[in-house]
Amino acid sequence: MKTPSTTSEGSWTILTLLKWTTSYFLSHAIDNPRSTAEVLLAHALKLKRIDLYLQYDRPMHADELKAYKSLIKRRIAREPVAYITGTREFWSLEFNVNRHVLIPRPETECLVEAALAVMREGEGSDPRIVLELGTGSGAVVTALASQEPAHSYFASDISIEALAMARENSVSLGQAGIHFFVGDWLAPVCCSKACFDLIVSNPPYIPRGEINDLQPEIHRYEPIRALDGEDDGLGCLRRIITTASDCLAPGGVLLLEIGYGQKEGVEAIARQNSCYGEIAFDKDYSGILRVARLRKPNDREKWQQNDSRRL
């Protein structure tokens, strides 16, 4: 089959180009070849995907073919579609992304769902103070603010470039009230009083030795700092769990996204810390335990715990 670079302008239409690209991607083991072809062609032509089918017999011009060919080459090199188009949908919101931030995943929406459930406990309760650690693109904290705007939101990341992207997303999505700051996990707030009602984080949790075994789209392109959970995958989780209790208000909750098979390790760290009353785990859409929920006892529960130990 002739390629777009060897065929004259006008002999390619949107439909024939989609068919060719789908076959080409399939031969190179690219996931979801048809939908990927549609997304990239729509991006190259500055159209919506539905518009491709409304204009399926439209002839392609030489400059359009050249632009589209460059996107095909990037995808064949296994660059993620989200980095090629510069956007990723999360929680029905469109976020800008680049190689300084992890691409938001569907399973992380489970973290948002768990956070919203905590924030909605007790009708008519006072506004909550919410902190996200390692915000990246700002997807989680912006999604929360879009659903529950009455609360106060803070978000941190160690990467200045990531924070710039998160701030850009929050403003473009109408959530300019989020307070962003640079920080290595809880270090910037560890000396403040325990004031956060909810702390959420999707920290790195991939064991260091397994990163190069991930898909090329991940280990070649996504920021290693956002993936590297140290030798056992629990390094960042361990630091957050052991320090978050000092920053949580009584009754406050720590929510963490975790990896496959990490439930026992996370639970052991939490129990060793002995600052959490409730320790529970929620499954994602695939049935994998994905969200750890650790609750700091309120004053009454803490008194009861101490009293039971004396008995």
Backbone as CSV, one residue per row, in Angstrom:
resi,resn,N_x,N_y,N_z,CA_x,CA_y,CA_z,C_x,C_y,C_z
1,MET,0.844,-1.188,0.000,0.000,0.000,0.000,0.882,1.241,0.000
2,LYS,0.477,2.228,-0.802,1.228,3.470,-0.825,1.008,4.232,0.466
3,THR,2.047,4.981,0.871,1.956,5.768,2.093,1.593,7.203,1.745
4,PRO,1.123,7.983,2.743,0.784,9.375,2.476,1.937,10.177,1.896
5,SER,3.169,9.771,2.169,4.319,10.537,1.686,4.670,10.214,0.239
6,THR,4.111,9.103,-0.302,4.473,8.715,-1.662,3.307,8.835,-2.631
7,THR,2.168,9.331,-2.152,0.991,9.454,-2.996,0.659,10.920,-3.194
8,SER,0.198,11.277,-4.353,-0.030,12.673,-4.669,-1.180,13.258,-3.868
9,GLU,-1.098,14.560,-3.667,-2.159,15.279,-2.965,-3.481,15.069,-3.700
10,GLY,-4.564,14.890,-2.989,-5.881,14.728,-3.585,-6.320,13.292,-3.713
11,SER,-5.390,12.325,-3.675,-5.770,10.923,-3.782,-6.128,10.332,-2.435
12,TRP,-5.891,11.105,-1.373,-6.252,10.681,-0.031,-7.459,11.463,0.458
13,THR,-8.429,10.744,0.975,-9.540,11.373,1.677,-9.412,11.036,3.158
14,ILE,-10.230,11.663,3.976,-10.208,11.361,5.405,-10.451,9.877,5.642
15,LEU,-11.419,9.302,4.950,-11.760,7.905,5.172,-10.636,6.966,4.750
16,THR,-10.080,7.172,3.555,-9.010,6.279,3.109,-7.768,6.412,3.989
17,LEU,-7.530,7.623,4.479,-6.373,7.836,5.351,-6.572,7.134,6.700
18,LEU,-7.790,7.175,7.218,-8.075,6.470,8.474,-7.890,4.968,8.308
19,LYS,-8.354,4.442,7.204,-8.214,3.000,6.953,-6.740,2.613,6.854
20,TRP,-5.975,3.409,6.142,-4.547,3.101,5.992,-3.836,3.167,7.340
21,THR,-4.111,4.225,8.103,-3.429,4.407,9.381,-3.789,3.299,10.358
22,THR,-5.051,2.886,10.354,-5.475,1.795,11.234,-4.686,0.531,10.935
23,SER,-4.544,0.210,9.656,-3.777,-0.973,9.269,-2.304,-0.824,9.646
24,TYR,-1.766,0.366,9.451,-0.359,0.614,9.760,-0.099,0.489,11.257
25,PHE,-0.969,1.077,12.068,-0.826,0.959,13.518,-0.967,-0.497,13.961
26,LEU,-1.888,-1.208,13.373,-2.095,-2.608,13.725,-0.835,-3.422,13.449
27,SER,-0.179,-3.140,12.341,1.036,-3.873,11.994,2.200,-3.546,12.925
28,HIS,2.088,-2.438,13.651,3.135,-2.048,14.608,2.685,-2.256,16.058
29,ALA,1.623,-3.031,16.254,1.136,-3.401,17.593,0.779,-2.186,18.441
30,ILE,0.210,-1.172,17.820,-0.263,-0.002,18.556,-1.659,-0.282,19.090
31,ASP,-1.865,-0.041,20.357,-3.175,-0.282,20.968,-4.252,0.601,20.340
32,ASN,-5.468,0.043,20.248,-6.628,0.792,19.754,-6.306,1.544,18.450
33,PRO,-5.912,0.818,17.426,-5.409,1.485,16.224,-6.414,2.421,15.548
34,ARG,-7.682,2.028,15.474,-8.655,2.881,14.789,-8.920,4.160,15.577
35,SER,-9.194,4.016,16.855,-9.486,5.217,17.641,-8.267,6.131,17.727
36,THR,-7.065,5.536,17.794,-5.848,6.349,17.813,-5.703,7.130,16.519
37,ALA,-5.967,6.475,15.389,-5.913,7.158,14.094,-6.898,8.319,14.049
38,GLU,-8.089,8.109,14.584,-9.107,9.162,14.577,-8.693,10.342,15.444
39,VAL,-8.191,10.050,16.639,-7.786,11.127,17.549,-6.669,11.962,16.931
40,LEU,-5.681,11.298,16.349,-4.542,12.025,15.788,-4.931,12.814,14.538
41,LEU,-5.785,12.235,13.696,-6.189,12.954,12.490,-7.069,14.150,12.853
42,ALA,-7.965,13.963,13.799,-8.791,15.085,14.242,-7.915,16.200,14.817
43,HIS,-6.873,15.820,15.564,-5.952,16.814,16.121,-5.199,17.538,15.017
44,ALA,-4.734,16.794,14.031,-3.979,17.416,12.930,-4.848,18.387,12.137
45,LEU,-6.119,18.048,11.978,-7.024,18.876,11.175,-7.784,19.900,12.019
46,LYS,-7.563,19.873,13.351,-8.267,20.774,14.274,-9.780,20.592,14.174
47,LEU,-10.178,19.330,14.156,-11.590,18.962,14.092,-11.956,18.111,15.299
48,LYS,-13.251,17.956,15.552,-13.733,16.960,16.490,-13.796,15.618,15.772
49,ARG,-13.720,14.528,16.540,-13.713,13.201,15.916,-14.963,12.963,15.089
50,ILE,-16.117,13.442,15.554,-17.358,13.235,14.813,-17.310,13.941,13.464
51,ASP,-16.555,15.046,13.392,-16.454,15.791,12.135,-15.725,14.999,11.054
52,LEU,-14.883,14.049,11.458,-14.189,13.232,10.464,-15.180,12.458,9.614
53,TYR,-16.252,11.999,10.229,-17.244,11.205,9.505,-18.252,12.065,8.773
54,LEU,-18.380,13.304,9.190,-19.220,14.242,8.443,-18.500,14.742,7.192
55,GLN,-17.168,14.569,7.196,-16.368,15.019,6.049,-15.504,13.874,5.506
56,TYR,-15.999,12.638,5.580,-15.155,11.466,5.296,-14.590,11.447,3.878
57,ASP,-15.266,12.127,2.916,-14.756,12.126,1.539,-13.965,13.381,1.207
58,ARG,-13.632,14.154,2.218,-12.864,15.378,1.992,-11.448,15.046,1.559
59,PRO,-10.955,15.612,0.462,-9.572,15.361,0.033,-8.581,16.009,1.001
60,MET,-7.448,15.354,1.168,-6.405,15.863,2.048,-5.375,16.646,1.250
61,HIS,-4.964,17.780,1.793,-3.948,18.593,1.144,-2.552,18.182,1.609
62,ALA,-1.556,18.595,0.861,-0.182,18.169,1.137,0.277,18.588,2.534
63,ASP,-0.055,19.818,2.945,0.383,20.275,4.260,-0.314,19.503,5.379
64,GLU,-1.569,19.106,5.141,-2.300,18.303,6.122,-1.710,16.899,6.240
65,LEU,-1.359,16.321,5.098,-0.732,15.000,5.106,0.616,15.036,5.826
66,LYS,1.368,16.104,5.614,2.671,16.230,6.257,2.514,16.326,7.776
67,ALA,1.556,17.149,8.212,1.330,17.307,9.651,0.884,15.991,10.281
68,TYR,-0.008,15.294,9.603,-0.511,14.032,10.139,0.576,12.964,10.163
69,LYS,1.418,12.955,9.133,2.501,11.980,9.085,3.439,12.149,10.276
70,SER,3.692,13.396,10.687,4.585,13.623,11.823,3.974,13.059,13.107
71,LEU,2.650,13.118,13.238,1.984,12.554,14.418,2.040,11.029,14.397
72,ILE,1.890,10.450,13.217,1.984,8.991,13.080,3.373,8.516,13.512
73,LYS,4.403,9.223,13.078,5.772,8.838,13.429,5.989,8.896,14.933
74,ARG,5.435,9.904,15.581,5.581,10.017,17.036,4.878,8.857,17.745
75,ARG,3.708,8.477,17.238,2.994,7.372,17.899,3.697,6.037,17.653
76,ILE,4.250,5.840,16.461,4.995,4.617,16.178,6.217,4.510,17.080
77,ALA,6.772,5.660,17.474,7.883,5.676,18.435,7.394,5.454,19.859
78,ARG,6.103,5.187,20.006,5.429,4.845,21.266,5.225,6.039,22.197
79,GLU,5.280,7.242,21.648,4.917,8.397,22.455,3.424,8.340,22.743
80,PRO,3.004,8.554,23.990,1.572,8.474,24.327,0.741,9.497,23.554
81,VAL,-0.464,9.104,23.210,-1.363,9.989,22.482,-1.591,11.283,23.249
82,ALA,-1.708,11.195,24.570,-1.981,12.388,25.376,-0.859,13.417,25.254
83,TYR,0.385,12.971,25.155,1.483,13.917,24.994,1.518,14.483,23.571
84,ILE,1.086,13.693,22.608,1.063,14.180,21.225,0.004,15.264,21.058
85,THR,-1.188,15.026,21.596,-2.275,16.000,21.463,-2.194,17.090,22.531
86,GLY,-1.492,16.800,23.626,-1.361,17.766,24.703,-2.538,17.824,25.653
87,THR,-3.472,16.863,25.545,-4.643,16.874,26.412,-5.012,15.461,26.845
88,ARG,-5.731,15.386,27.979,-6.260,14.105,28.451,-7.545,14.381,29.228
89,GLU,-8.583,13.605,28.945,-9.842,13.762,29.673,-9.776,12.999,30.992
90,PHE,-10.269,13.657,32.041,-10.328,13.045,33.366,-11.510,13.652,34.094
91,TRP,-12.359,12.794,34.636,-13.556,13.253,35.347,-14.408,14.165,34.459
92,SER,-14.465,13.821,33.171,-15.222,14.578,32.160,-14.704,16.003,31.980
93,LEU,-13.468,16.252,32.397,-12.820,17.540,32.198,-11.587,17.330,31.321
94,GLU,-11.260,18.302,30.515,-10.096,18.180,29.630,-8.899,18.896,30.239
95,PHE,-7.859,18.126,30.536,-6.652,18.657,31.155,-5.531,18.736,30.137
96,ASN,-4.762,19.805,30.215,-3.541,19.896,29.432,-2.461,19.059,30.121
97,VAL,-1.679,18.354,29.343,-0.602,17.543,29.897,0.645,17.715,29.039
98,ASN,1.795,17.512,29.674,3.057,17.453,28.949,3.959,16.473,29.684
99,ARG,5.200,16.363,29.248,6.075,15.326,29.800,6.580,15.635,31.207
100,HIS,6.169,16.736,31.773,6.504,17.024,33.169,5.487,16.413,34.129
101,VAL,4.364,15.920,33.610,3.308,15.406,34.484,2.887,14.013,34.036
102,LEU,2.489,13.215,35.014,1.941,11.894,34.730,0.595,12.058,34.025
103,ILE,0.320,11.203,33.064,-0.965,11.246,32.373,-2.045,10.698,33.309
104,PRO,-3.119,11.448,33.562,-4.168,10.952,34.461,-4.777,9.649,33.944
105,ARG,-4.983,8.692,34.874,-5.527,7.381,34.530,-6.980,7.256,34.980
106,PRO,-7.752,6.428,34.286,-9.151,6.218,34.704,-9.276,5.704,36.128
107,GLU,-8.346,4.820,36.556,-8.460,4.262,37.906,-8.284,5.320,38.989
108,THR,-7.634,6.429,38.657,-7.460,7.487,39.654,-8.783,8.210,39.929
109,GLU,-9.759,8.044,39.056,-11.078,8.598,39.347,-11.672,7.949,40.598
110,CYS,-11.218,6.737,40.937,-11.670,6.086,42.173,-11.193,6.864,43.387
111,LEU,-10.021,7.488,43.281,-9.509,8.338,44.364,-10.407,9.563,44.530
112,VAL,-10.846,10.135,43.423,-11.764,11.278,43.470,-13.092,10.865,44.101
113,GLU,-13.612,9.713,43.705,-14.877,9.236,44.258,-14.778,9.031,45.769
114,ALA,-13.674,8.436,46.208,-13.486,8.212,47.640,-13.384,9.540,48.391
115,ALA,-12.691,10.507,47.810,-12.551,11.813,48.449,-13.894,12.524,48.547
116,LEU,-14.687,12.465,47.496,-15.997,13.107,47.526,-16.893,12.476,48.587
117,ALA,-16.799,11.158,48.730,-17.599,10.478,49.754,-17.222,10.960,51.148
118,VAL,-15.923,11.138,51.393,-15.468,11.635,52.694,-15.943,13.069,52.911
119,MET,-15.826,13.897,51.881,-16.185,15.307,52.004,-17.682,15.504,52.223
120,ARG,-18.469,14.545,51.770,-19.928,14.670,51.889,-20.484,13.982,53.129
121,GLU,-19.608,13.497,53.983,-20.070,12.893,55.231,-20.660,13.974,56.132
122,GLY,-21.860,13.735,56.633,-22.479,14.691,57.544,-23.041,15.887,56.823
123,GLU,-24.332,15.857,56.542,-24.973,16.969,55.849,-24.868,18.244,56.693
124,GLY,-24.602,19.338,56.031,-24.532,20.620,56.713,-23.263,20.837,57.516
125,SER,-22.239,19.999,57.284,-20.990,20.152,58.021,-20.227,21.377,57.525
126,ASP,-19.283,21.821,58.327,-18.490,22.991,57.963,-17.629,22.695,56.740
127,PRO,-17.223,23.723,56.004,-16.320,23.511,54.864,-15.039,22.804,55.299
128,ARG,-14.551,21.926,54.455,-13.353,21.141,54.768,-12.115,21.816,54.177
129,ILE,-10.979,21.492,54.764,-9.689,21.924,54.227,-9.020,20.693,53.624
130,VAL,-8.764,20.764,52.331,-8.305,19.598,51.568,-6.920,19.878,50.996
131,LEU,-6.043,18.886,51.105,-4.682,18.991,50.568,-4.405,17.808,49.649
132,GLU,-3.916,18.098,48.442,-3.428,17.024,47.567,-1.910,17.094,47.505
133,LEU,-1.266,15.950,47.683,0.183,15.850,47.599,0.584,15.248,46.261
134,GLY,1.578,15.846,45.589,2.012,15.335,44.293,0.941,15.535,43.244
135,THR,0.487,16.765,43.078,-0.689,17.040,42.257,-0.477,16.800,40.767
136,GLY,0.771,16.904,40.263,1.005,16.666,38.833,0.237,17.649,37.974
137,SER,-0.641,17.145,37.127,-1.438,17.989,36.242,-2.550,18.723,36.974
138,GLY,-2.744,18.398,38.254,-3.827,19.014,39.015,-5.168,18.341,38.800
139,ALA,-5.174,17.156,38.206,-6.435,16.510,37.831,-7.310,16.207,39.038
140,VAL,-6.726,15.632,40.090,-7.529,15.213,41.244,-8.092,16.421,41.979
141,VAL,-7.252,17.368,42.358,-7.732,18.501,43.146,-8.693,19.365,42.343
142,THR,-8.476,19.493,41.039,-9.382,20.294,40.214,-10.727,19.600,40.059
143,ALA,-10.703,18.280,39.909,-11.957,17.534,39.837,-12.749,17.695,41.134
144,LEU,-12.066,17.614,42.281,-12.744,17.783,43.568,-13.344,19.184,43.695
145,ALA,-12.575,20.189,43.334,-13.057,21.566,43.443,-14.236,21.825,42.514
146,SER,-14.248,21.154,41.362,-15.361,21.341,40.424,-16.662,20.752,40.967
147,GLN,-16.541,19.729,41.812,-17.712,19.075,42.375,-18.139,19.683,43.711
148,GLU,-17.176,20.127,44.490,-17.450,20.666,45.830,-16.708,21.997,46.003
149,PRO,-17.203,23.057,45.372,-16.459,24.320,45.376,-16.455,25.065,46.711
150,ALA,-17.282,24.663,47.663,-17.372,25.404,48.921,-16.195,25.150,49.857
151,HIS,-15.391,24.133,49.572,-14.287,23.775,50.458,-13.012,24.533,50.080
152,SER,-12.006,24.457,50.944,-10.713,25.102,50.688,-9.717,24.056,50.195
153,TYR,-9.014,24.379,49.113,-8.143,23.396,48.467,-6.703,23.903,48.383
154,PHE,-5.789,22.996,48.734,-4.362,23.238,48.618,-3.752,22.057,47.860
155,ALA,-2.699,22.304,47.098,-2.062,21.224,46.344,-0.580,21.529,46.188
156,SER,0.232,20.475,46.300,1.674,20.658,46.209,2.288,19.658,45.233
157,ASP,3.483,20.002,44.794,4.289,19.090,43.980,5.737,19.540,44.116
158,ILE,6.652,18.600,44.008,8.069,18.946,44.095,8.575,19.554,42.792
159,SER,7.815,19.357,41.703,8.211,19.849,40.383,7.560,21.202,40.103
160,ILE,8.375,22.212,39.880,7.861,23.543,39.542,7.131,23.499,38.209
161,GLU,7.656,22.708,37.263,7.029,22.601,35.944,5.649,21.964,36.053
162,ALA,5.521,20.945,36.908,4.217,20.306,37.108,3.231,21.286,37.729
163,LEU,3.691,22.055,38.710,2.809,23.028,39.349,2.315,24.078,38.359
164,ALA,3.168,24.474,37.435,2.750,25.438,36.418,1.624,24.856,35.572
165,MET,1.737,23.580,35.224,0.691,22.923,34.452,-0.591,22.787,35.269
166,ALA,-0.460,22.407,36.548,-1.633,22.264,37.409,-2.362,23.590,37.565
167,ARG,-1.606,24.654,37.778,-2.221,25.976,37.933,-2.921,26.390,36.642
168,GLU,-2.290,26.132,35.518,-2.893,26.452,34.221,-4.216,25.709,34.051
169,ASN,-4.236,24.429,34.412,-5.468,23.647,34.283,-6.557,24.147,35.212
170,SER,-6.189,24.465,36.448,-7.205,24.921,37.400,-7.858,26.216,36.942
171,VAL,-7.072,27.117,36.388,-7.613,28.389,35.910,-8.498,28.180,34.696
172,SER,-8.022,27.391,33.726,-8.788,27.186,32.492,-10.095,26.447,32.751
173,LEU,-10.137,25.666,33.840,-11.342,24.906,34.168,-12.175,25.595,35.246
174,GLY,-11.879,26.850,35.510,-12.712,27.649,36.394,-12.514,27.410,37.872
175,GLN,-11.337,26.895,38.259,-11.062,26.612,39.672,-9.807,27.354,40.122
176,ALA,-9.793,28.654,39.890,-8.608,29.457,40.173,-8.359,29.639,41.667
177,GLY,-9.285,29.222,42.523,-9.128,29.406,43.962,-8.251,28.373,44.645
178,ILE,-7.767,27.377,43.913,-6.891,26.361,44.508,-5.531,26.988,44.815
179,HIS,-4.987,26.700,45.990,-3.687,27.240,46.404,-2.595,26.201,46.123
180,PHE,-1.680,26.517,45.251,-0.595,25.611,44.877,0.712,26.049,45.529
181,PHE,1.523,25.079,45.930,2.831,25.413,46.482,3.812,24.273,46.226
182,VAL,5.089,24.614,46.173,6.147,23.632,45.946,6.456,22.918,47.254
183,GLY,6.606,21.600,47.185,6.931,20.893,48.409,7.246,19.433,48.186
184,ASP,8.090,18.889,49.063,8.427,17.471,49.066,7.501,16.784,50.060
185,TRP,6.384,16.284,49.532,5.334,15.682,50.357,4.891,16.653,51.447
186,LEU,4.953,16.274,52.710,4.383,17.110,53.770,5.411,18.047,54.425
187,ALA,6.631,18.085,53.896,7.679,18.899,54.516,7.280,20.364,54.712
188,PRO,6.628,21.023,53.740,6.322,22.446,53.939,5.262,22.718,54.999
189,VAL,4.465,21.719,55.374,3.372,21.958,56.323,3.530,21.174,57.624
190,CYS,4.642,20.456,57.771,4.794,19.569,58.931,4.897,20.331,60.243
191,CYS,5.266,21.604,60.189,5.392,22.375,61.423,4.116,23.155,61.751
192,SER,3.138,23.102,60.849,1.886,23.805,61.100,0.984,22.943,61.973
193,LYS,-0.084,23.541,62.478,-0.993,22.772,63.324,-1.775,21.776,62.473
194,ALA,-2.311,20.754,63.126,-3.077,19.725,62.416,-4.397,20.330,61.963
195,CYS,-4.477,20.693,60.698,-5.651,21.445,60.233,-6.345,20.847,59.023
196,PHE,-5.735,19.872,58.364,-6.340,19.350,57.149,-7.379,18.282,57.487
197,ASP,-8.554,18.444,56.926,-9.614,17.452,57.122,-9.446,16.273,56.180
198,LEU,-8.792,16.506,55.062,-8.597,15.450,54.065,-7.282,15.676,53.345
199,ILE,-6.467,14.630,53.272,-5.239,14.642,52.476,-5.354,13.525,51.456
200,VAL,-5.152,13.843,50.189,-5.239,12.847,49.123,-3.941,12.835,48.340
201,SER,-3.589,11.675,47.822,-2.362,11.592,47.021,-2.373,10.349,46.145
202,ASN,-1.853,10.521,44.948,-1.543,9.401,44.058,-0.027,9.412,43.890
203,PRO,0.696,8.882,44.881,2.160,8.979,44.864,2.778,7.916,43.963
204,PRO,4.065,8.017,43.677,4.750,6.940,42.945,4.688,5.643,43.743
205,TYR,4.315,4.540,43.079,4.261,3.268,43.808,4.752,2.080,42.969
206,ILE,5.450,2.348,41.883,6.030,1.269,41.080,7.400,0.911,41.662
207,PRO,7.655,-0.356,41.991,8.995,-0.729,42.442,10.047,-0.327,41.407
208,ARG,11.138,0.219,41.859,12.150,0.779,40.957,12.619,-0.231,39.918
209,GLY,12.807,-1.470,40.320,13.301,-2.482,39.391,12.305,-2.908,38.336
210,GLU,11.048,-2.489,38.456,10.021,-2.887,37.492,9.682,-1.799,36.480
211,ILE,10.252,-0.622,36.644,9.876,0.498,35.778,10.212,0.223,34.319
212,ASN,11.383,-0.319,34.055,11.778,-0.574,32.671,10.992,-1.707,32.027
213,ASP,10.229,-2.458,32.825,9.383,-3.516,32.283,7.997,-3.005,31.898
214,LEU,7.704,-1.760,32.214,6.421,-1.176,31.858,6.380,-0.912,30.356
215,GLN,5.202,-0.578,29.851,5.059,-0.263,28.424,6.012,0.866,28.038
216,PRO,6.529,0.840,26.809,7.424,1.917,26.372,6.799,3.300,26.512
217,GLU,5.478,3.385,26.306,4.794,4.669,26.460,5.008,5.253,27.851
218,ILE,5.192,4.375,28.829,5.339,4.834,30.209,6.800,5.108,30.548
219,HIS,7.652,4.068,30.428,9.027,4.250,30.934,9.887,5.122,30.033
220,ARG,9.510,5.302,28.761,10.291,6.183,27.893,9.892,7.649,28.009
221,TYR,8.622,7.890,28.333,8.100,9.246,28.198,7.592,9.881,29.482
222,GLU,6.969,9.125,30.360,6.387,9.744,31.550,7.484,10.016,32.587
223,PRO,7.295,11.038,33.437,8.348,11.419,34.380,8.643,10.299,35.381
224,ILE,9.880,9.858,35.408,10.274,8.749,36.286,10.012,9.094,37.748
225,ARG,10.202,10.352,38.107,9.980,10.763,39.496,8.538,10.487,39.932
226,ALA,7.595,10.528,38.990,6.194,10.286,39.315,5.844,8.806,39.330
227,LEU,6.804,7.948,38.978,6.576,6.501,38.936,7.352,5.756,40.009
228,ASP,8.523,6.248,40.354,9.504,5.512,41.163,9.109,5.456,42.638
229,GLY,8.633,4.276,43.067,8.272,4.061,44.459,9.396,3.465,45.284
230,GLU,10.627,3.601,44.798,11.827,3.057,45.445,11.825,1.522,45.372
231,ASP,12.692,0.878,46.103,12.937,-0.545,45.883,11.689,-1.411,46.031
232,ASP,10.884,-1.145,47.058,9.712,-1.991,47.300,8.409,-1.380,46.799
233,GLY,8.489,-0.211,46.184,7.290,0.463,45.703,6.542,1.222,46.784
234,LEU,6.998,1.114,48.023,6.269,1.699,49.149,6.971,2.907,49.757
235,GLY,8.079,3.323,49.168,8.875,4.385,49.767,8.105,5.673,49.992
236,CYS,7.441,6.179,48.958,6.694,7.433,49.088,5.454,7.238,49.949
237,LEU,4.788,6.103,49.780,3.624,5.801,50.606,4.013,5.780,52.081
238,ARG,5.171,5.201,52.375,5.640,5.105,53.760,5.869,6.501,54.359
239,ARG,6.492,7.377,53.588,6.769,8.716,54.108,5.488,9.504,54.348
240,ILE,4.544,9.355,53.436,3.286,10.085,53.601,2.510,9.564,54.810
241,ILE,2.392,8.243,54.919,1.602,7.651,56.011,2.174,8.032,57.375
242,THR,3.503,8.016,57.487,4.123,8.250,58.799,4.121,9.716,59.207
243,THR,3.890,10.625,58.279,3.905,12.049,58.631,2.533,12.714,58.530
244,ALA,1.607,12.119,57.780,0.319,12.776,57.525,-0.517,12.932,58.786
245,SER,-0.405,12.001,59.721,-1.259,12.064,60.910,-1.033,13.351,61.696
246,ASP,0.193,13.882,61.675,0.483,15.122,62.392,-0.174,16.336,61.743
247,CYS,-0.534,16.197,60.475,-1.132,17.315,59.743,-2.644,17.191,59.607
248,LEU,-3.195,16.036,59.982,-4.637,15.814,59.901,-5.317,16.327,61.165
249,ALA,-6.462,16.949,60.984,-7.295,17.336,62.119,-7.890,16.070,62.734
250,PRO,-8.324,16.106,63.980,-8.995,14.940,64.564,-10.170,14.490,63.696
251,GLY,-10.205,13.206,63.390,-11.231,12.674,62.500,-10.897,12.829,61.028
252,GLY,-9.751,13.444,60.728,-9.358,13.647,59.339,-8.976,12.353,58.645
253,VAL,-8.978,12.376,57.316,-8.774,11.164,56.518,-7.627,11.354,55.540
254,LEU,-6.808,10.322,55.427,-5.754,10.239,54.418,-6.184,9.221,53.372
255,LEU,-6.247,9.636,52.111,-6.601,8.758,51.003,-5.411,8.625,50.069
256,LEU,-5.031,7.379,49.762,-3.864,7.115,48.925,-4.208,6.139,47.822
257,GLU,-3.806,6.465,46.599,-3.877,5.454,45.542,-2.690,4.512,45.719
258,ILE,-2.940,3.214,45.593,-1.878,2.219,45.770,-1.855,1.278,44.569
259,GLY,-0.792,0.504,44.460,-0.635,-0.416,43.354,-1.156,-1.810,43.664
260,TYR,-1.162,-2.629,42.632,-1.634,-4.014,42.763,-0.789,-4.770,43.789
261,GLY,-1.461,-5.446,44.721,-0.772,-6.261,45.701,-0.111,-5.505,46.834
262,GLN,-0.393,-4.206,46.972,0.272,-3.410,48.007,-0.569,-3.229,49.265
263,LYS,-1.734,-3.819,49.316,-2.632,-3.635,50.449,-1.969,-4.039,51.763
264,GLU,-1.357,-5.226,51.806,-0.762,-5.714,53.051,0.378,-4.812,53.511
265,GLY,1.222,-4.378,52.579,2.339,-3.521,52.941,1.885,-2.182,53.480
266,VAL,0.891,-1.589,52.827,0.362,-0.300,53.277,-0.307,-0.440,54.641
267,GLU,-1.064,-1.500,54.814,-1.739,-1.721,56.091,-0.731,-1.900,57.222
268,ALA,0.359,-2.630,56.948,1.383,-2.840,57.971,2.033,-1.522,58.370
269,ILE,2.318,-0.668,57.395,2.916,0.638,57.694,1.966,1.464,58.557
270,ALA,0.686,1.449,58.199,-0.298,2.235,58.943,-0.436,1.736,60.379
271,ARG,-0.425,0.430,60.563,-0.584,-0.122,61.917,0.673,0.130,62.761
272,GLN,1.834,0.087,62.136,3.067,0.395,62.863,3.064,1.839,63.334
273,ASN,2.433,2.705,62.514,2.378,4.118,62.867,1.456,4.360,64.054
274,SER,0.428,3.537,64.201,-0.525,3.538,65.325,-1.252,4.866,65.539
275,CYS,-1.292,5.712,64.515,-1.996,6.992,64.642,-3.343,6.984,63.935
276,TYR,-3.692,5.859,63.342,-4.926,5.788,62.585,-5.889,4.800,63.241
277,GLY,-7.145,5.201,63.313,-8.158,4.318,63.863,-8.696,3.393,62.790
278,GLU,-9.377,3.953,61.800,-9.938,3.176,60.690,-8.901,3.000,59.591
279,ILE,-8.730,1.756,59.130,-7.870,1.454,57.991,-8.697,0.599,57.038
280,ALA,-8.995,1.117,55.860,-9.866,0.406,54.920,-9.342,0.593,53.504
281,PHE,-9.850,-0.235,52.575,-9.381,-0.204,51.190,-10.580,-0.303,50.247
282,ASP,-10.522,0.453,49.158,-11.571,0.449,48.147,-11.031,-0.123,46.841
283,LYS,-11.892,-0.844,46.120,-11.499,-1.436,44.841,-11.743,-0.464,43.689
284,ASP,-10.960,-0.636,42.610,-11.196,0.150,41.404,-12.190,-0.583,40.509
285,TYR,-12.362,-0.087,39.286,-13.368,-0.649,38.392,-13.006,-2.060,37.923
286,SER,-11.752,-2.454,38.104,-11.316,-3.801,37.715,-11.294,-4.763,38.897
287,GLY,-11.744,-4.297,40.051,-11.758,-5.153,41.230,-10.447,-5.198,41.982
288,ILE,-9.503,-4.324,41.629,-8.204,-4.273,42.306,-8.282,-3.282,43.459
289,LEU,-7.746,-3.655,44.622,-7.697,-2.733,45.750,-6.808,-1.549,45.376
290,ARG,-7.420,-0.375,45.253,-6.737,0.758,44.644,-6.594,1.959,45.582
291,VAL,-7.505,2.132,46.536,-7.477,3.312,47.399,-7.401,2.883,48.860
292,ALA,-6.378,3.363,49.562,-6.262,3.144,51.005,-6.894,4.326,51.724
293,ARG,-7.717,4.017,52.721,-8.419,5.053,53.486,-8.026,4.936,54.957
294,LEU,-7.296,5.921,55.457,-6.789,5.919,56.828,-7.382,7.107,57.563
295,ARG,-8.078,6.840,58.656,-8.745,7.912,59.382,-8.095,8.113,60.755
296,LYS,-7.786,9.352,61.047,-7.249,9.708,62.361,-8.406,9.773,63.359
297,PRO,-8.268,9.171,64.515,-9.371,9.207,65.485,-9.699,10.647,65.886
298,ASN,-11.002,10.900,66.115,-11.347,12.198,66.686,-11.072,12.156,68.189
299,ASP,-11.296,13.251,68.864,-10.915,13.328,70.276,-11.628,12.271,71.118
300,ARG,-12.893,12.029,70.831,-13.646,11.044,71.603,-13.114,9.636,71.347
301,GLU,-12.860,9.331,70.057,-12.345,8.008,69.709,-10.957,7.791,70.289
302,LYS,-10.146,8.835,70.286,-8.801,8.723,70.840,-8.863,8.438,72.339
303,TRP,-9.788,9.119,73.041,-9.951,8.871,74.476,-10.388,7.435,74.728
304,GLN,-11.312,6.940,73.872,-11.793,5.576,74.041,-10.680,4.562,73.787
305,GLN,-9.844,4.851,72.768,-8.717,3.965,72.473,-7.757,3.894,73.657
306,ASN,-7.420,5.059,74.201,-6.491,5.078,75.334,-7.090,4.409,76.561
307,ASP,-8.406,4.604,76.746,-9.063,4.004,77.883,-9.083,2.480,77.780
308,SER,-9.322,1.968,76.545,-9.362,0.525,76.349,-7.984,-0.085,76.563
309,ARG,-6.934,0.650,76.236,-5.577,0.126,76.434,-5.253,0.032,77.923
310,ARG,-5.742,1.025,78.690,-5.510,0.981,80.129,-6.227,-0.213,80.764
311,LEU,-7.419,-0.519,80.206,-8.161,-1.655,80.738,-7.502,-2.973,80.340
